[in-house]
Amino acid sequence: MIRIGLAGYGNLGKGVEQAIKKCADMSLEAVFTRRDPSSLELASDTPAVSMSEISKWQDKIDVLILCGGSATDLPEQGPELASMFNTVDSFDTHARIPEYFESVNYKALEGDHLSLISCGWDPGLFSLSRVLFNSILPDGQDYTFWGKGVSQGHSDAIRRIPGVLDARQYTIPSEDAIKAASSKDRPQLTTREKHRRECYVAVEDGADKTLIEKTIVDMPNYFADYDTTVNFISLEELKSEHGGLPHGGFVIRNGETSENTTQVAQLSLKLDSNPEFTASVLTAYARAIYRMSQQGRRGAVTVFDIPVGLLSPMSAADLRKDYL
């Protein structure tokens, strides 16, 4: 059995808990939290443990899945926990991935562990698709669209703003941009042309809504490059009207293999639950990280470094027989 630990128990952590139930080769050993452990209502008999006690579990956990947010949690937790455990995380601030990789790699090597960063569906599965399609169709143009759906990372970034009680951020792709991406013209589309962002925010009584709105729309790496609308609503309305976490999107590679011969490759996802699907991706990759660590691999890696066969509980022979 691969012994899994969770660092954090929000929507993503709860999704991993559900995913592990479907994996016969994994067991959930502990959930680590910064909250009072007794306040957690787990969906299993797994013990909840204070994050301050996590170092005592180093010999009891094979892979630790980090379920914190990319805005403030992972930049601090990722390197720190990589020094103590083999880890998997979903860091998704694309512009900061190179520096985050270096910080985690340093600590993972120092602690003699293996850490997978930026795993999920984007970055993650969509990243693999972009590399695959680009390699097959070198003469072409990439397009990535997200939504319509709730972005966990962007919603979390809004919730970190002082005065905000809760928030949901919807990423909405442009229908015109989607049509253009599959046309023979293969246009260059700007970030702003491809998507807009719509935010629903509940704030504390007396909070400065003007300041909060400005903080959101000017936030680098999250909202500054998009047309962003901020809607202030009550906490009750947020919970009743925006309680779900759907998402999805697609990667398109529009290329040409010879003159006037267009080839369009696409991967698409339609998700009822963004966190549960992301959690399922993290869980599968935790299996691969365990296997690679057993083979002696150390430091930080990304999805580009991991053979897809290592994600499956099946043997290489069975994969060749049933899937090749």
Secondary structure, DSSP 8 states (H G I E B T S, - for coil): -EEEEEE--SHHHHHHHHHHHT-TTEEEEEEEESS-GGG---SSS--EEEGGGGGGGTTT-SEEEE-S-TTTHHHHHHHHHHTTS-EE-----GGGHHHHHHHHHHHHHHHT-EEE-S-SBTTBHHHHHHHHHHHH--SEEEEEEE-SEE-HHHHHHHHTSTTEEEEEEEEEE-HHHHHHHTSTT-----HHHHEEEEEEEEE-TT--HHHHHHHHHT-TTTTTTSEEEEEE--HHHHHHHS--B-EEEEEEEEEEEETTEEEEEEEEEEESBHHHHHHHHHHHHHHHHHHHHHTT--EEE-GGGS-GGGGSSS-HHHHHHHT-
